[in-house]
Amino acid sequence: MRALILILALSSLAAAPLEFEVASVKPSPEGNGVRGGCHGIDSKYNPDESGSAPPLGRCVIRDGRLSHLIFIAYRLQFIGMIQGASDWIIAGTDRYTIEAKAEEPAKTTEAQLLEMLQNLLAERFKLKSHWQTAEKPGFRLVVVKNGPKLKGAASEGVAASVLGSIKVPPGQPANVTFRKYSMPGLADWLSNPVQAPIVDRTELTGEYDFKLSWDETNGPALTTALQQQLGLKLESQKVPMRYFVIESAEKPSEN
């Protein structure tokens, strides 16, 4: 009997949701643009990002709509994966700053921090949701007829990283550097600026260092740059897409 009670107690502890030791959610009236993330013991930051990274074992996200917070917490490829969102969630002026700390910062992984962030959104925003899969128009990433223009990664010890931003002001060129990047990783990354699901069909299994530059106003466009600079292209096809469907959510009360 005692053994059964112990097993039930352990099961209860194992099922307990991961939670931050301390967490605050505050309105951000200025709304200067979302920034931040979660810093676990296994998080990777390139040199340009390390100076602005949150302290170890913390999630610090500033000026984010609830849609931004969901995007970060669930590692979505792009905001368009969120369905059923009210205006205040997806495009309104309501923005929030989250500062949260794990109980054991030196032992907490990024995945654990993101799970804590998910649970925080459920608690403070009363967020209820589910996943839904549907076939949607998208693209497959393939190699052009003449072959790829890619160079193998220079160092095995370098973590995969991206230098540059996909949020480019209209009329401005984009210049992005990829280090030790795989083709599935590139397909995921491209889903954001293209705003559509993309699957890797290149059959290239290595990791590569490369640069990608484009300008949607003056050229070359992103799709053209892929072909000219990397020897890759996007072909239209139906893609199975998982959507994050919001059932309900509420604006949080003051801490």
C-alpha positions as CSV (number, residue, x, y, z in Angstrom):
1,M,0.0,0.0,0.0
2,R,2.8,2.4,0.9
3,A,4.5,1.5,-2.4
4,L,1.3,2.4,-4.3
5,I,1.0,5.7,-2.5
6,L,4.6,6.5,-3.2
7,I,4.1,5.7,-6.9
8,L,1.0,7.9,-7.1
9,A,2.9,10.7,-5.4
10,L,5.8,10.5,-7.8
11,S,3.4,10.4,-10.7
12,S,1.7,13.5,-9.5
13,L,5.1,15.3,-9.2
14,A,6.2,14.2,-12.6
15,A,3.0,15.5,-14.1
16,A,3.3,18.9,-12.5
17,P,3.6,21.7,-15.1
18,L,7.0,23.5,-15.3
19,E,6.7,26.9,-13.8
20,F,9.0,29.9,-13.3
21,E,10.2,30.7,-9.8
22,V,9.1,34.3,-10.4
23,A,7.4,36.0,-13.4
24,S,5.9,39.3,-14.2
25,V,3.7,40.4,-17.1
26,K,3.3,44.1,-17.6
27,P,1.7,46.3,-20.3
28,S,4.1,48.1,-22.6
29,P,2.5,51.3,-23.6
30,E,5.3,52.5,-25.8
31,G,5.4,49.5,-28.2
32,N,8.8,49.9,-29.7
33,G,8.8,46.5,-31.4
34,V,9.1,43.1,-29.9
35,R,12.5,41.9,-28.8
36,G,14.0,39.3,-26.5
37,G,13.6,35.6,-25.8
38,C,14.6,32.8,-23.5
39,H,18.2,31.9,-22.5
40,G,18.7,28.3,-21.5
41,I,21.9,26.4,-20.8
42,D,21.8,25.0,-24.4
43,S,20.8,28.3,-26.2
44,K,23.0,29.4,-29.1
45,Y,23.8,33.0,-29.7
46,N,26.0,34.4,-32.5
47,P,28.4,37.3,-31.6
48,D,26.0,40.0,-32.7
49,E,23.3,38.5,-30.4
50,S,25.2,37.6,-27.3
51,G,25.4,41.1,-25.9
52,S,21.6,41.5,-25.9
53,A,20.8,38.0,-24.7
54,P,18.7,37.6,-21.5
55,P,20.5,36.4,-18.4
56,L,20.9,32.7,-18.1
57,G,17.8,30.9,-17.0
58,R,15.4,33.7,-17.8
59,C,12.9,34.7,-20.4
60,V,12.9,38.4,-21.1
61,I,10.5,39.6,-23.9
62,R,9.7,43.3,-24.4
63,D,6.9,45.0,-26.2
64,G,5.3,41.9,-27.6
65,R,1.6,41.4,-28.6
66,L,0.2,38.1,-27.4
67,S,0.8,36.8,-31.0
68,H,4.5,37.5,-30.6
69,L,4.6,35.8,-27.2
70,I,2.9,32.7,-28.7
71,F,5.3,32.8,-31.7
72,I,8.3,32.7,-29.3
73,A,6.9,30.2,-26.8
74,Y,5.8,27.6,-29.4
75,R,8.7,28.2,-31.8
76,L,6.4,28.9,-34.7
77,Q,7.8,29.5,-38.2
78,F,5.8,32.6,-38.8
79,I,2.9,34.6,-37.3
80,G,0.5,33.3,-40.0
81,M,0.5,29.9,-38.3
82,I,-1.7,31.5,-35.6
83,Q,-5.4,31.1,-36.4
84,G,-8.6,32.3,-34.6
85,A,-6.9,35.3,-33.1
86,S,-8.8,38.4,-32.1
87,D,-7.6,41.8,-33.3
88,W,-6.0,42.7,-30.0
89,I,-3.9,39.6,-30.2
90,I,-2.7,39.7,-33.7
91,A,-2.5,43.4,-34.7
92,G,-3.7,45.6,-31.9
93,T,-1.9,48.1,-29.7
94,D,-1.9,45.9,-26.6
95,R,1.7,44.9,-26.0
96,Y,3.4,43.3,-23.0
97,T,6.8,42.8,-21.3
98,I,7.5,39.5,-19.7
99,E,10.4,39.0,-17.2
100,A,10.6,35.5,-15.7
101,K,13.3,33.5,-14.0
102,A,13.6,29.7,-13.5
103,E,14.3,28.3,-10.1
104,E,17.6,26.7,-11.2
105,P,19.0,29.0,-14.0
106,A,22.2,27.0,-14.4
107,K,20.3,23.7,-15.0
108,T,17.4,24.9,-17.2
109,T,17.3,24.2,-20.9
110,E,15.8,26.4,-23.5
111,A,13.0,23.9,-24.1
112,Q,12.1,23.9,-20.4
113,L,12.0,27.7,-20.4
114,L,9.7,27.7,-23.4
115,E,7.4,25.2,-21.7
116,M,7.3,27.5,-18.6
117,L,6.5,30.4,-20.9
118,Q,3.7,28.4,-22.5
119,N,2.3,27.6,-19.0
120,L,2.6,31.3,-18.1
121,L,0.6,32.4,-21.1
122,A,-2.1,29.8,-20.2
123,E,-2.2,31.2,-16.6
124,R,-2.0,34.9,-17.1
125,F,-3.8,35.3,-20.5
126,K,-6.2,32.4,-19.9
127,L,-5.0,31.1,-23.3
128,K,-6.7,28.0,-24.6
129,S,-5.6,26.5,-27.9
130,H,-5.1,23.4,-30.0
131,W,-3.1,22.3,-33.0
132,Q,-4.7,21.6,-36.4
133,T,-3.1,20.2,-39.5
134,A,-4.3,21.1,-43.0
135,E,-2.9,21.0,-46.6
136,K,-2.1,24.5,-47.6
137,P,-0.4,26.2,-50.6
138,G,3.4,26.3,-49.9
139,F,6.7,25.6,-51.5
140,R,9.4,23.0,-51.7
141,L,13.1,24.0,-51.7
142,V,14.9,22.2,-54.5
143,V,18.3,22.4,-56.3
144,V,18.3,24.1,-59.8
145,K,19.3,22.1,-62.9
146,N,23.0,23.3,-62.8
147,G,23.5,22.3,-59.2
148,P,23.9,24.1,-55.9
149,K,26.4,27.0,-55.2
150,L,27.1,26.1,-51.6
151,K,30.3,25.8,-49.6
152,G,30.6,23.3,-46.8
153,A,30.7,24.7,-43.2
154,A,34.3,25.9,-42.3
155,S,34.3,24.5,-38.8
156,E,32.7,21.6,-37.0
157,G,32.9,23.5,-33.7
158,V,30.8,26.5,-34.8
159,A,27.1,26.5,-33.9
160,A,24.5,27.1,-36.5
161,S,23.7,30.9,-36.6
162,V,22.2,33.6,-38.7
163,L,23.7,37.1,-38.9
164,G,21.2,39.7,-40.2
165,S,17.5,40.4,-40.0
166,I,14.6,39.3,-42.0
167,K,12.6,42.3,-40.9
168,V,13.8,44.7,-43.6
169,P,12.1,48.1,-44.0
170,P,10.3,48.6,-47.4
171,G,12.7,49.7,-50.1
172,Q,15.8,48.5,-48.2
173,P,18.1,45.6,-49.2
174,A,18.6,42.5,-47.0
175,N,22.0,40.9,-46.4
176,V,22.0,37.7,-44.3
177,T,24.9,35.4,-43.4
178,F,24.3,31.8,-42.5
179,R,26.9,29.7,-40.7
180,K,26.8,25.9,-40.4
181,Y,23.3,25.8,-41.8
182,S,21.4,22.7,-43.1
183,M,18.9,22.8,-45.9
184,P,16.0,21.8,-43.6
185,G,17.1,24.8,-41.4
186,L,17.1,27.1,-44.4
187,A,13.6,25.9,-45.4
188,D,12.3,26.7,-42.0
189,W,14.0,30.1,-42.0
190,L,12.7,31.0,-45.4
191,S,9.1,30.3,-44.2
192,N,9.2,33.6,-42.3
193,P,10.1,36.1,-45.0
194,V,8.1,34.1,-47.6
195,Q,5.2,33.8,-45.1
196,A,4.3,30.3,-46.3
197,P,5.2,26.8,-45.3
198,I,8.4,25.5,-47.0
199,V,9.7,21.9,-47.0
200,D,13.3,20.8,-47.9
201,R,13.5,18.6,-51.0
202,T,17.1,19.4,-52.0
203,E,18.4,16.0,-50.8
204,L,21.5,17.9,-49.5
205,T,22.5,16.5,-46.2
206,G,25.5,18.6,-45.2
207,E,25.9,21.9,-43.3
208,Y,27.0,25.0,-45.2
209,D,28.3,28.6,-44.9
210,F,26.7,31.1,-47.3
211,K,25.3,34.6,-47.8
212,L,22.0,35.7,-49.2
213,S,21.3,39.2,-50.4
214,W,18.0,40.5,-51.9
215,D,16.0,43.6,-52.5
216,E,12.3,43.3,-53.2
217,T,12.1,46.9,-54.6
218,N,15.2,47.2,-56.8
219,G,16.1,43.5,-57.2
220,P,17.0,40.8,-57.1
221,A,13.9,39.5,-55.3
222,L,14.4,36.8,-52.7
223,T,13.3,34.0,-55.1
224,T,15.7,35.2,-57.8
225,A,18.5,35.6,-55.2
226,L,18.1,32.0,-54.1
227,Q,18.7,30.8,-57.7
228,Q,21.5,33.2,-58.6
229,Q,23.4,33.0,-55.3
230,L,22.8,29.6,-53.9
231,G,21.6,27.5,-56.9
232,L,18.3,26.8,-55.1
233,K,14.7,27.5,-56.0
234,L,11.2,27.4,-54.6
235,E,8.5,25.4,-56.4
236,S,4.8,25.6,-55.5
237,Q,3.2,22.6,-53.9
238,K,0.6,21.7,-51.3
239,V,2.3,21.3,-47.9
240,P,0.9,19.8,-44.7
241,M,0.8,22.7,-42.2
242,R,0.3,22.7,-38.5
243,Y,-1.7,25.7,-37.2
244,F,-1.9,27.0,-33.7
245,V,-5.6,27.7,-33.2
246,I,-6.6,30.0,-30.4
247,E,-9.9,29.0,-28.8
248,S,-10.0,31.9,-26.3
249,A,-7.7,34.4,-24.5
250,E,-8.1,37.3,-22.1
251,K,-6.0,40.4,-21.5
252,P,-4.0,39.9,-18.2
253,S,-4.7,41.7,-15.0
254,E,-2.0,43.8,-13.3
255,N,0.6,41.8,-11.4
